[in-house]
Amino acid sequence: MELYDPDSGHKWSQSYFVATPEGLANVLRDRSWKFLYAPQTLVLRQYDLEEIRRAVVSRIKADHDFFSDSQDSAEESL
């Protein structure tokens, strides 16, 4: 995802591993893996680009103190 801070003019890229529960199960089964490690992972019920965007924005807000006043996150962390 390409991100931009209009206050500073700073641009950067941030990557996420996006999956569905079914997709993760398929990968584990098809590759005969016992586990999968994937940092920066988002798991959604179905692949939906708008939901992915909302999840990324929510994650960025949660990760940075500057946005700590926001209460619009619907994510669950393990």
C-alpha positions as CSV (number, residue, x, y, z in Angstrom):
1,M,0.0,0.0,0.0
2,E,1.3,3.5,-0.9
3,L,0.9,6.0,1.9
4,Y,1.3,9.7,2.1
5,D,1.4,12.3,5.0
6,P,0.1,15.6,3.6
7,D,1.5,17.5,6.6
8,S,5.1,16.4,6.0
9,G,5.0,15.5,2.3
10,H,6.4,12.1,3.3
11,K,5.5,9.1,1.1
12,W,6.2,5.5,1.9
13,S,5.1,1.9,1.1
14,Q,3.8,-0.6,3.6
15,S,3.1,-4.2,2.8
16,Y,0.6,-6.6,4.3
17,F,0.0,-10.3,3.8
18,V,-3.8,-10.5,3.2
19,A,-5.7,-13.8,3.5
20,T,-9.0,-15.5,4.2
21,P,-9.3,-18.3,6.7
22,E,-10.1,-20.7,3.8
23,G,-7.1,-19.5,1.8
24,L,-4.8,-20.0,4.8
25,A,-6.2,-23.5,5.3
26,N,-5.7,-24.3,1.6
27,V,-2.0,-23.1,1.7
28,L,-1.3,-25.2,4.8
29,R,-3.0,-28.3,3.3
30,D,-1.6,-27.9,-0.2
31,R,2.0,-27.4,1.0
32,S,1.8,-29.8,3.9
33,W,2.9,-27.1,6.3
34,K,2.4,-27.4,10.0
35,F,2.3,-23.6,10.4
36,L,2.6,-20.3,8.6
37,Y,4.4,-17.3,9.9
38,A,3.5,-14.0,8.2
39,P,4.2,-10.6,9.9
40,Q,1.9,-7.7,9.0
41,T,-1.0,-10.1,8.4
42,L,-4.6,-9.2,7.8
43,V,-7.2,-12.0,7.8
44,L,-10.6,-11.1,6.4
45,R,-13.7,-13.2,5.9
46,Q,-13.6,-12.5,2.2
47,Y,-11.2,-10.7,-0.1
48,D,-12.7,-7.2,-0.3
49,L,-10.4,-4.3,-1.3
50,E,-12.4,-1.6,0.5
51,E,-12.3,-3.7,3.8
52,I,-8.6,-4.2,3.3
53,R,-8.1,-0.5,3.0
54,R,-10.1,0.1,6.2
55,A,-8.2,-2.6,8.0
56,V,-4.8,-1.0,7.0
57,V,-5.9,2.5,8.1
58,S,-7.2,1.0,11.4
59,R,-3.9,-0.8,11.9
60,I,-1.8,2.4,11.2
61,K,-3.9,4.3,13.7
62,A,-3.5,1.7,16.3
63,D,0.3,1.5,15.7
64,H,1.0,5.3,16.1
65,D,0.4,7.4,19.1
66,F,-0.5,10.4,17.0
67,F,-3.8,8.7,16.1
68,S,-4.5,7.3,19.6
69,D,-7.7,9.3,20.1
70,S,-9.5,7.4,17.3
71,Q,-12.1,4.9,18.4
72,D,-13.3,3.6,15.0
73,S,-11.3,0.3,15.0
74,A,-13.3,-3.0,14.6
75,E,-10.2,-5.2,14.5
76,E,-9.3,-8.0,16.8
77,S,-5.8,-8.8,17.7
78,L,-4.5,-12.1,19.0
